[in-house]
């Protein structure tokens, strides 16, 4: 069903949406979508940094000094 839309169909849909909602409403909606994408990217980056930080602390050498001297 959606395979045959093409460029003219997409343009028609865009015009209908513009007429129904108006330029101001669509502009504010796209601004909110942009903020959401930015927040998602920031969350992914913070999560990756937290995982790397957790890996760094888990991989440190915790052998007591006395046992290190024996080896």
Secondary structure, 3 states (H helix, E strand, C coil): CHHHCHHHHHHHHHHHHHHHHCHHHHHHHHHHHHHHHHHHHHHHHHHHHHHHHHHHHHCCCCCCHHHHHHC
